């Protein structure tokens, strides 16, 4: 049985809205990445825009892309 890889969770702010529910996110450590909307966020139609604080899951293999899993209040 294969083990599921660990995801890194980071927080940041959306700086730009791109096409196909993708966003440019600036993390708290200053790194910029592309964030795409996770499945549950699409299903429940959670709206996001520039200036919103979000929590991002990042794979250890690709640090330039991540899944936006939660919009912070």
PyMOL Python script that loads the backbone (N, CA, C, O; Angstrom):
from pymol import cmd

cmd.read_pdbstr("""\
ATOM      1  N   UNK A   1       0.841  -1.176   0.000  1.00  0.00           N
ATOM      2  CA  UNK A   1       0.000   0.000   0.000  1.00  0.00           C
ATOM      3  C   UNK A   1       0.895   1.252   0.000  1.00  0.00           C
ATOM      4  O   UNK A   1       1.826   1.364   0.797  1.00  0.00           O
ATOM      5  N   UNK A   2       0.598   2.160  -0.885  1.00  0.00           N
ATOM      6  CA  UNK A   2       1.396   3.382  -1.000  1.00  0.00           C
ATOM      7  C   UNK A   2       0.985   4.396   0.063  1.00  0.00           C
ATOM      8  O   UNK A   2      -0.194   4.526   0.392  1.00  0.00           O
ATOM      9  N   UNK A   3       1.965   5.105   0.589  1.00  0.00           N
ATOM     10  CA  UNK A   3       1.688   6.152   1.564  1.00  0.00           C
ATOM     11  C   UNK A   3       1.345   7.448   0.845  1.00  0.00           C
ATOM     12  O   UNK A   3       1.918   7.762  -0.199  1.00  0.00           O
ATOM     13  N   UNK A   4       0.411   8.190   1.410  1.00  0.00           N
ATOM     14  CA  UNK A   4       0.032   9.472   0.831  1.00  0.00           C
ATOM     15  C   UNK A   4       1.100  10.506   1.174  1.00  0.00           C
ATOM     16  O   UNK A   4       1.556  10.577   2.315  1.00  0.00           O
ATOM     17  N   UNK A   5       1.497  11.303   0.188  1.00  0.00           N
ATOM     18  CA  UNK A   5       2.542  12.288   0.434  1.00  0.00           C
ATOM     19  C   UNK A   5       2.024  13.409   1.323  1.00  0.00           C
ATOM     20  O   UNK A   5       0.840  13.745   1.293  1.00  0.00           O
ATOM     21  N   UNK A   6       2.910  13.974   2.102  1.00  0.00           N
ATOM     22  CA  UNK A   6       2.561  15.056   3.005  1.00  0.00           C
ATOM     23  C   UNK A   6       2.481  16.379   2.246  1.00  0.00           C
ATOM     24  O   UNK A   6       3.309  16.653   1.378  1.00  0.00           O
ATOM     25  N   UNK A   7       1.492  17.186   2.573  1.00  0.00           N
ATOM     26  CA  UNK A   7       1.340  18.508   1.970  1.00  0.00           C
ATOM     27  C   UNK A   7       1.779  19.569   2.970  1.00  0.00           C
ATOM     28  O   UNK A   7       1.570  19.421   4.174  1.00  0.00           O
ATOM     29  N   UNK A   8       2.376  20.620   2.476  1.00  0.00           N
ATOM     30  CA  UNK A   8       2.744  21.764   3.302  1.00  0.00           C
ATOM     31  C   UNK A   8       1.595  22.759   3.261  1.00  0.00           C
ATOM     32  O   UNK A   8       1.103  23.085   2.181  1.00  0.00           O
ATOM     33  N   UNK A   9       1.159  23.247   4.413  1.00  0.00           N
ATOM     34  CA  UNK A   9       0.094  24.251   4.450  1.00  0.00           C
ATOM     35  C   UNK A   9       0.700  25.598   4.778  1.00  0.00           C
ATOM     36  O   UNK A   9       1.435  25.747   5.754  1.00  0.00           O
ATOM     37  N   UNK A  10       0.376  26.589   3.934  1.00  0.00           N
ATOM     38  CA  UNK A  10       0.893  27.940   4.129  1.00  0.00           C
ATOM     39  C   UNK A  10      -0.253  28.927   3.967  1.00  0.00           C
ATOM     40  O   UNK A  10      -1.292  28.607   3.390  1.00  0.00           O
ATOM     41  N   UNK A  11      -0.044  30.127   4.486  1.00  0.00           N
ATOM     42  CA  UNK A  11      -1.049  31.175   4.346  1.00  0.00           C
ATOM     43  C   UNK A  11      -0.474  32.304   3.508  1.00  0.00           C
ATOM     44  O   UNK A  11       0.732  32.555   3.514  1.00  0.00           O
ATOM     45  N   UNK A  12      -1.361  32.981   2.787  1.00  0.00           N
ATOM     46  CA  UNK A  12      -0.932  34.091   1.957  1.00  0.00           C
ATOM     47  C   UNK A  12      -2.102  34.956   1.552  1.00  0.00           C
ATOM     48  O   UNK A  12      -3.212  34.810   2.064  1.00  0.00           O
ATOM     49  N   UNK A  13      -1.838  35.861   0.624  1.00  0.00           N
ATOM     50  CA  UNK A  13      -2.847  36.808   0.155  1.00  0.00           C
ATOM     51  C   UNK A  13      -2.921  36.748  -1.360  1.00  0.00           C
ATOM     52  O   UNK A  13      -1.894  36.688  -2.036  1.00  0.00           O
ATOM     53  N   UNK A  14      -4.133  36.762  -1.889  1.00  0.00           N
ATOM     54  CA  UNK A  14      -4.332  36.767  -3.335  1.00  0.00           C
ATOM     55  C   UNK A  14      -3.979  38.153  -3.863  1.00  0.00           C
ATOM     56  O   UNK A  14      -4.490  39.161  -3.375  1.00  0.00           O
ATOM     57  N   UNK A  15      -3.098  38.197  -4.868  1.00  0.00           N
ATOM     58  CA  UNK A  15      -2.704  39.481  -5.432  1.00  0.00           C
ATOM     59  C   UNK A  15      -3.301  39.715  -6.811  1.00  0.00           C
ATOM     60  O   UNK A  15      -3.449  40.863  -7.228  1.00  0.00           O
ATOM     61  N   UNK A  16      -3.650  38.639  -7.533  1.00  0.00           N
ATOM     62  CA  UNK A  16      -4.164  38.789  -8.892  1.00  0.00           C
ATOM     63  C   UNK A  16      -5.076  37.615  -9.213  1.00  0.00           C
ATOM     64  O   UNK A  16      -4.811  36.483  -8.809  1.00  0.00           O
ATOM     65  N   UNK A  17      -6.137  37.888  -9.931  1.00  0.00           N
ATOM     66  CA  UNK A  17      -7.053  36.844 -10.376  1.00  0.00           C
ATOM     67  C   UNK A  17      -6.728  36.484 -11.824  1.00  0.00           C
ATOM     68  O   UNK A  17      -6.700  37.352 -12.697  1.00  0.00           O
ATOM     69  N   UNK A  18      -6.485  35.204 -12.069  1.00  0.00           N
ATOM     70  CA  UNK A  18      -6.158  34.728 -13.404  1.00  0.00           C
ATOM     71  C   UNK A  18      -7.361  33.957 -13.957  1.00  0.00           C
ATOM     72  O   UNK A  18      -8.406  33.887 -13.309  1.00  0.00           O
ATOM     73  N   UNK A  19      -7.213  33.381 -15.146  1.00  0.00           N
ATOM     74  CA  UNK A  19      -8.332  32.664 -15.750  1.00  0.00           C
ATOM     75  C   UNK A  19      -8.494  31.271 -15.141  1.00  0.00           C
ATOM     76  O   UNK A  19      -7.593  30.774 -14.466  1.00  0.00           O
ATOM     77  N   UNK A  20      -9.632  30.655 -15.381  1.00  0.00           N
ATOM     78  CA  UNK A  20      -9.939  29.284 -14.967  1.00  0.00           C
ATOM     79  C   UNK A  20      -9.803  29.065 -13.463  1.00  0.00           C
ATOM     80  O   UNK A  20      -9.243  28.060 -13.025  1.00  0.00           O
ATOM     81  N   UNK A  21     -10.317  30.012 -12.672  1.00  0.00           N
ATOM     82  CA  UNK A  21     -10.294  29.909 -11.214  1.00  0.00           C
ATOM     83  C   UNK A  21      -8.895  29.716 -10.648  1.00  0.00           C
ATOM     84  O   UNK A  21      -8.690  28.963  -9.696  1.00  0.00           O
ATOM     85  N   UNK A  22      -7.939  30.410 -11.251  1.00  0.00           N
ATOM     86  CA  UNK A  22      -6.568  30.379 -10.752  1.00  0.00           C
ATOM     87  C   UNK A  22      -6.206  31.779 -10.272  1.00  0.00           C
ATOM     88  O   UNK A  22      -6.720  32.778 -10.775  1.00  0.00           O
ATOM     89  N   UNK A  23      -5.310  31.831  -9.286  1.00  0.00           N
ATOM     90  CA  UNK A  23      -4.952  33.099  -8.661  1.00  0.00           C
ATOM     91  C   UNK A  23      -3.455  33.151  -8.434  1.00  0.00           C
ATOM     92  O   UNK A  23      -2.801  32.121  -8.269  1.00  0.00           O
ATOM     93  N   UNK A  24      -2.915  34.380  -8.429  1.00  0.00           N
ATOM     94  CA  UNK A  24      -1.525  34.571  -8.039  1.00  0.00           C
ATOM     95  C   UNK A  24      -1.552  34.894  -6.545  1.00  0.00           C
ATOM     96  O   UNK A  24      -2.248  35.810  -6.108  1.00  0.00           O
ATOM     97  N   UNK A  25      -0.786  34.131  -5.775  1.00  0.00           N
ATOM     98  CA  UNK A  25      -0.809  34.246  -4.317  1.00  0.00           C
ATOM     99  C   UNK A  25       0.580  34.629  -3.822  1.00  0.00           C
ATOM    100  O   UNK A  25       1.577  34.028  -4.223  1.00  0.00           O
ATOM    101  N   UNK A  26       0.640  35.635  -2.946  1.00  0.00           N
ATOM    102  CA  UNK A  26       1.898  35.990  -2.280  1.00  0.00           C
ATOM    103  C   UNK A  26       1.815  35.421  -0.867  1.00  0.00           C
ATOM    104  O   UNK A  26       0.957  35.805  -0.073  1.00  0.00           O
ATOM    105  N   UNK A  27       2.737  34.487  -0.572  1.00  0.00           N
ATOM    106  CA  UNK A  27       2.756  33.851   0.740  1.00  0.00           C
ATOM    107  C   UNK A  27       3.334  34.799   1.781  1.00  0.00           C
ATOM    108  O   UNK A  27       3.939  35.816   1.442  1.00  0.00           O
ATOM    109  N   UNK A  28       3.141  34.454   3.056  1.00  0.00           N
ATOM    110  CA  UNK A  28       3.627  35.307   4.137  1.00  0.00           C
ATOM    111  C   UNK A  28       5.147  35.415   4.153  1.00  0.00           C
ATOM    112  O   UNK A  28       5.690  36.395   4.662  1.00  0.00           O
ATOM    113  N   UNK A  29       5.843  34.415   3.597  1.00  0.00           N
ATOM    114  CA  UNK A  29       7.306  34.475   3.568  1.00  0.00           C
ATOM    115  C   UNK A  29       7.834  35.232   2.344  1.00  0.00           C
ATOM    116  O   UNK A  29       9.047  35.304   2.150  1.00  0.00           O
ATOM    117  N   UNK A  30       6.940  35.803   1.508  1.00  0.00           N
ATOM    118  CA  UNK A  30       7.348  36.613   0.367  1.00  0.00           C
ATOM    119  C   UNK A  30       7.376  35.878  -0.959  1.00  0.00           C
ATOM    120  O   UNK A  30       7.518  36.508  -2.007  1.00  0.00           O
ATOM    121  N   UNK A  31       7.243  34.560  -0.938  1.00  0.00           N
ATOM    122  CA  UNK A  31       7.267  33.753  -2.160  1.00  0.00           C
ATOM    123  C   UNK A  31       5.957  33.918  -2.923  1.00  0.00           C
ATOM    124  O   UNK A  31       4.889  33.966  -2.312  1.00  0.00           O
ATOM    125  N   UNK A  32       6.028  34.005  -4.261  1.00  0.00           N
ATOM    126  CA  UNK A  32       4.811  34.082  -5.079  1.00  0.00           C
ATOM    127  C   UNK A  32       4.573  32.753  -5.758  1.00  0.00           C
ATOM    128  O   UNK A  32       5.520  32.071  -6.150  1.00  0.00           O
ATOM    129  N   UNK A  33       3.299  32.377  -5.902  1.00  0.00           N
ATOM    130  CA  UNK A  33       2.945  31.107  -6.525  1.00  0.00           C
ATOM    131  C   UNK A  33       1.597  31.230  -7.196  1.00  0.00           C
ATOM    132  O   UNK A  33       0.877  32.210  -7.002  1.00  0.00           O
ATOM    133  N   UNK A  34       1.257  30.214  -7.996  1.00  0.00           N
ATOM    134  CA  UNK A  34      -0.051  30.118  -8.624  1.00  0.00           C
ATOM    135  C   UNK A  34      -0.906  29.199  -7.748  1.00  0.00           C
ATOM    136  O   UNK A  34      -0.486  28.093  -7.407  1.00  0.00           O
ATOM    137  N   UNK A  35      -2.089  29.654  -7.392  1.00  0.00           N
ATOM    138  CA  UNK A  35      -3.000  28.840  -6.593  1.00  0.00           C
ATOM    139  C   UNK A  35      -4.264  28.556  -7.392  1.00  0.00           C
ATOM    140  O   UNK A  35      -4.824  29.454  -8.021  1.00  0.00           O
ATOM    141  N   UNK A  36      -4.706  27.314  -7.365  1.00  0.00           N
ATOM    142  CA  UNK A  36      -5.946  26.970  -8.041  1.00  0.00           C
ATOM    143  C   UNK A  36      -6.963  26.514  -7.006  1.00  0.00           C
ATOM    144  O   UNK A  36      -6.595  26.054  -5.925  1.00  0.00           O
ATOM    145  N   UNK A  37      -8.222  26.641  -7.335  1.00  0.00           N
ATOM    146  CA  UNK A  37      -9.301  26.376  -6.400  1.00  0.00           C
ATOM    147  C   UNK A  37      -9.466  24.880  -6.173  1.00  0.00           C
ATOM    148  O   UNK A  37      -9.527  24.109  -7.131  1.00  0.00           O
ATOM    149  N   UNK A  38      -9.539  24.468  -4.921  1.00  0.00           N
ATOM    150  CA  UNK A  38      -9.741  23.058  -4.579  1.00  0.00           C
ATOM    151  C   UNK A  38     -11.175  22.644  -4.899  1.00  0.00           C
ATOM    152  O   UNK A  38     -12.048  23.493  -5.079  1.00  0.00           O
ATOM    153  N   UNK A  39     -11.409  21.357  -4.967  1.00  0.00           N
ATOM    154  CA  UNK A  39     -12.700  20.807  -5.372  1.00  0.00           C
ATOM    155  C   UNK A  39     -13.875  21.257  -4.521  1.00  0.00           C
ATOM    156  O   UNK A  39     -14.920  21.619  -5.062  1.00  0.00           O
ATOM    157  N   UNK A  40     -13.729  21.242  -3.195  1.00  0.00           N
ATOM    158  CA  UNK A  40     -14.833  21.650  -2.313  1.00  0.00           C
ATOM    159  C   UNK A  40     -15.125  23.143  -2.468  1.00  0.00           C
ATOM    160  O   UNK A  40     -16.271  23.570  -2.327  1.00  0.00           O
ATOM    161  N   UNK A  41     -14.092  23.935  -2.757  1.00  0.00           N
ATOM    162  CA  UNK A  41     -14.303  25.369  -2.940  1.00  0.00           C
ATOM    163  C   UNK A  41     -15.109  25.611  -4.219  1.00  0.00           C
ATOM    164  O   UNK A  41     -15.950  26.509  -4.267  1.00  0.00           O
ATOM    165  N   UNK A  42     -14.846  24.804  -5.259  1.00  0.00           N
ATOM    166  CA  UNK A  42     -15.625  24.912  -6.501  1.00  0.00           C
ATOM    167  C   UNK A  42     -17.056  24.454  -6.278  1.00  0.00           C
ATOM    168  O   UNK A  42     -18.002  25.091  -6.741  1.00  0.00           O
ATOM    169  N   UNK A  43     -17.208  23.338  -5.563  1.00  0.00           N
ATOM    170  CA  UNK A  43     -18.529  22.741  -5.349  1.00  0.00           C
ATOM    171  C   UNK A  43     -19.467  23.695  -4.617  1.00  0.00           C
ATOM    172  O   UNK A  43     -20.632  23.833  -4.988  1.00  0.00           O
ATOM    173  N   UNK A  44     -18.956  24.357  -3.570  1.00  0.00           N
ATOM    174  CA  UNK A  44     -19.789  25.264  -2.786  1.00  0.00           C
ATOM    175  C   UNK A  44     -19.696  26.705  -3.253  1.00  0.00           C
ATOM    176  O   UNK A  44     -20.216  27.607  -2.596  1.00  0.00           O
ATOM    177  N   UNK A  45     -19.040  26.929  -4.383  1.00  0.00           N
ATOM    178  CA  UNK A  45     -18.945  28.245  -5.032  1.00  0.00           C
ATOM    179  C   UNK A  45     -18.456  29.335  -4.078  1.00  0.00           C
ATOM    180  O   UNK A  45     -19.075  30.392  -3.953  1.00  0.00           O
ATOM    181  N   UNK A  46     -17.338  29.062  -3.412  1.00  0.00           N
ATOM    182  CA  UNK A  46     -16.724  30.058  -2.534  1.00  0.00           C
ATOM    183  C   UNK A  46     -16.030  31.085  -3.423  1.00  0.00           C
ATOM    184  O   UNK A  46     -15.167  30.735  -4.228  1.00  0.00           O
ATOM    185  N   UNK A  47     -16.406  32.342  -3.276  1.00  0.00           N
ATOM    186  CA  UNK A  47     -15.833  33.395  -4.114  1.00  0.00           C
ATOM    187  C   UNK A  47     -14.597  33.981  -3.465  1.00  0.00           C
ATOM    188  O   UNK A  47     -14.536  34.164  -2.249  1.00  0.00           O
ATOM    189  N   UNK A  48     -13.612  34.270  -4.302  1.00  0.00           N
ATOM    190  CA  UNK A  48     -12.363  34.872  -3.829  1.00  0.00           C
ATOM    191  C   UNK A  48     -11.959  35.968  -4.795  1.00  0.00           C
ATOM    192  O   UNK A  48     -12.328  35.957  -5.969  1.00  0.00           O
ATOM    193  N   UNK A  49     -11.200  36.905  -4.279  1.00  0.00           N
ATOM    194  CA  UNK A  49     -10.717  37.989  -5.114  1.00  0.00           C
ATOM    195  C   UNK A  49      -9.424  38.548  -4.562  1.00  0.00           C
ATOM    196  O   UNK A  49      -8.976  38.138  -3.492  1.00  0.00           O
ATOM    197  N   UNK A  50      -8.819  39.481  -5.280  1.00  0.00           N
ATOM    198  CA  UNK A  50      -7.577  40.087  -4.799  1.00  0.00           C
ATOM    199  C   UNK A  50      -7.778  40.728  -3.426  1.00  0.00           C
ATOM    200  O   UNK A  50      -8.774  41.408  -3.182  1.00  0.00           O
ATOM    201  N   UNK A  51      -6.819  40.499  -2.546  1.00  0.00           N
ATOM    202  CA  UNK A  51      -6.897  41.035  -1.190  1.00  0.00           C
ATOM    203  C   UNK A  51      -7.366  40.024  -0.163  1.00  0.00           C
ATOM    204  O   UNK A  51      -7.219  40.265   1.035  1.00  0.00           O
ATOM    205  N   UNK A  52      -7.924  38.906  -0.585  1.00  0.00           N
ATOM    206  CA  UNK A  52      -8.399  37.884   0.349  1.00  0.00           C
ATOM    207  C   UNK A  52      -7.233  37.066   0.887  1.00  0.00           C
ATOM    208  O   UNK A  52      -6.285  36.766   0.161  1.00  0.00           O
ATOM    209  N   UNK A  53      -7.310  36.708   2.168  1.00  0.00           N
ATOM    210  CA  UNK A  53      -6.322  35.837   2.798  1.00  0.00           C
ATOM    211  C   UNK A  53      -6.774  34.400   2.608  1.00  0.00           C
ATOM    212  O   UNK A  53      -7.950  34.094   2.804  1.00  0.00           O
ATOM    213  N   UNK A  54      -5.859  33.509   2.227  1.00  0.00           N
ATOM    214  CA  UNK A  54      -6.200  32.123   1.939  1.00  0.00           C
ATOM    215  C   UNK A  54      -5.165  31.180   2.558  1.00  0.00           C
ATOM    216  O   UNK A  54      -4.039  31.575   2.860  1.00  0.00           O
ATOM    217  N   UNK A  55      -5.582  29.920   2.737  1.00  0.00           N
ATOM    218  CA  UNK A  55      -4.681  28.849   3.152  1.00  0.00           C
ATOM    219  C   UNK A  55      -4.440  27.969   1.936  1.00  0.00           C
ATOM    220  O   UNK A  55      -5.384  27.572   1.254  1.00  0.00           O
ATOM    221  N   UNK A  56      -3.165  27.662   1.663  1.00  0.00           N
ATOM    222  CA  UNK A  56      -2.764  26.948   0.449  1.00  0.00           C
ATOM    223  C   UNK A  56      -2.049  25.657   0.828  1.00  0.00           C
ATOM    224  O   UNK A  56      -1.187  25.653   1.706  1.00  0.00           O
ATOM    225  N   UNK A  57      -2.412  24.552   0.158  1.00  0.00           N
ATOM    226  CA  UNK A  57      -1.687  23.290   0.300  1.00  0.00           C
ATOM    227  C   UNK A  57      -0.678  23.203  -0.835  1.00  0.00           C
ATOM    228  O   UNK A  57      -1.029  23.389  -2.000  1.00  0.00           O
ATOM    229  N   UNK A  58       0.586  22.918  -0.492  1.00  0.00           N
ATOM    230  CA  UNK A  58       1.654  22.877  -1.479  1.00  0.00           C
ATOM    231  C   UNK A  58       2.333  21.512  -1.410  1.00  0.00           C
ATOM    232  O   UNK A  58       2.609  21.005  -0.323  1.00  0.00           O
ATOM    233  N   UNK A  59       2.598  20.927  -2.564  1.00  0.00           N
ATOM    234  CA  UNK A  59       3.346  19.683  -2.623  1.00  0.00           C
ATOM    235  C   UNK A  59       4.835  19.986  -2.453  1.00  0.00           C
ATOM    236  O   UNK A  59       5.310  21.046  -2.861  1.00  0.00           O
ATOM    237  N   UNK A  60       5.550  19.070  -1.861  1.00  0.00           N
ATOM    238  CA  UNK A  60       6.990  19.266  -1.673  1.00  0.00           C
ATOM    239  C   UNK A  60       7.738  19.194  -3.002  1.00  0.00           C
ATOM    240  O   UNK A  60       8.878  19.651  -3.093  1.00  0.00           O
ATOM    241  N   UNK A  61       7.110  18.625  -4.036  1.00  0.00           N
ATOM    242  CA  UNK A  61       7.765  18.458  -5.334  1.00  0.00           C
ATOM    243  C   UNK A  61       7.668  19.701  -6.210  1.00  0.00           C
ATOM    244  O   UNK A  61       8.584  19.981  -6.983  1.00  0.00           O
ATOM    245  N   UNK A  62       6.572  20.450  -6.102  1.00  0.00           N
ATOM    246  CA  UNK A  62       6.380  21.645  -6.937  1.00  0.00           C
ATOM    247  C   UNK A  62       5.951  22.799  -6.045  1.00  0.00           C
ATOM    248  O   UNK A  62       4.789  22.878  -5.648  1.00  0.00           O
ATOM    249  N   UNK A  63       6.875  23.689  -5.728  1.00  0.00           N
ATOM    250  CA  UNK A  63       6.585  24.789  -4.814  1.00  0.00           C
ATOM    251  C   UNK A  63       6.029  26.021  -5.522  1.00  0.00           C
ATOM    252  O   UNK A  63       5.792  27.042  -4.877  1.00  0.00           O
ATOM    253  N   UNK A  64       5.813  25.943  -6.852  1.00  0.00           N
ATOM    254  CA  UNK A  64       5.276  27.079  -7.595  1.00  0.00           C
ATOM    255  C   UNK A  64       3.778  26.985  -7.827  1.00  0.00           C
ATOM    256  O   UNK A  64       3.179  27.930  -8.341  1.00  0.00           O
ATOM    257  N   UNK A  65       3.154  25.863  -7.458  1.00  0.00           N
ATOM    258  CA  UNK A  65       1.715  25.689  -7.622  1.00  0.00           C
ATOM    259  C   UNK A  65       1.133  25.127  -6.338  1.00  0.00           C
ATOM    260  O   UNK A  65       1.794  24.362  -5.636  1.00  0.00           O
ATOM    261  N   UNK A  66      -0.096  25.500  -6.026  1.00  0.00           N
ATOM    262  CA  UNK A  66      -0.729  24.986  -4.818  1.00  0.00           C
ATOM    263  C   UNK A  66      -2.237  25.032  -4.926  1.00  0.00           C
ATOM    264  O   UNK A  66      -2.794  25.742  -5.763  1.00  0.00           O
ATOM    265  N   UNK A  67      -2.896  24.259  -4.062  1.00  0.00           N
ATOM    266  CA  UNK A  67      -4.358  24.229  -4.009  1.00  0.00           C
ATOM    267  C   UNK A  67      -4.845  25.155  -2.915  1.00  0.00           C
ATOM    268  O   UNK A  67      -4.396  25.055  -1.773  1.00  0.00           O
ATOM    269  N   UNK A  68      -5.756  26.053  -3.246  1.00  0.00           N
ATOM    270  CA  UNK A  68      -6.358  26.926  -2.244  1.00  0.00           C
ATOM    271  C   UNK A  68      -7.465  26.121  -1.578  1.00  0.00           C
ATOM    272  O   UNK A  68      -8.445  25.748  -2.224  1.00  0.00           O
ATOM    273  N   UNK A  69      -7.307  25.852  -0.275  1.00  0.00           N
ATOM    274  CA  UNK A  69      -8.255  24.981   0.423  1.00  0.00           C
ATOM    275  C   UNK A  69      -9.153  25.731   1.385  1.00  0.00           C
ATOM    276  O   UNK A  69     -10.160  25.176   1.826  1.00  0.00           O
ATOM    277  N   UNK A  70      -8.827  26.987   1.736  1.00  0.00           N
ATOM    278  CA  UNK A  70      -9.643  27.700   2.712  1.00  0.00           C
ATOM    279  C   UNK A  70      -9.461  29.198   2.527  1.00  0.00           C
ATOM    280  O   UNK A  70      -8.345  29.679   2.331  1.00  0.00           O
ATOM    281  N   UNK A  71     -10.571  29.931   2.592  1.00  0.00           N
ATOM    282  CA  UNK A  71     -10.495  31.392   2.559  1.00  0.00           C
ATOM    283  C   UNK A  71     -10.658  31.893   3.989  1.00  0.00           C
ATOM    284  O   UNK A  71     -11.670  31.616   4.634  1.00  0.00           O
ATOM    285  N   UNK A  72      -9.665  32.630   4.488  1.00  0.00           N
ATOM    286  CA  UNK A  72      -9.695  33.121   5.865  1.00  0.00           C
ATOM    287  C   UNK A  72     -10.583  34.347   5.973  1.00  0.00           C
ATOM    288  O   UNK A  72     -10.744  35.090   5.005  1.00  0.00           O
ATOM    289  N   UNK A  73     -11.139  34.552   7.108  1.00  0.00           N
ATOM    290  CA  UNK A  73     -12.044  35.687   7.336  1.00  0.00           C
ATOM    291  C   UNK A  73     -11.273  36.937   7.703  1.00  0.00           C
ATOM    292  O   UNK A  73     -11.872  37.988   7.930  1.00  0.00           O
TER     293      UNK A  73
END
""", "prot")
cmd.dss("prot")
cmd.show_as("cartoon", "prot")
cmd.util.cbc("prot")
cmd.orient("prot")
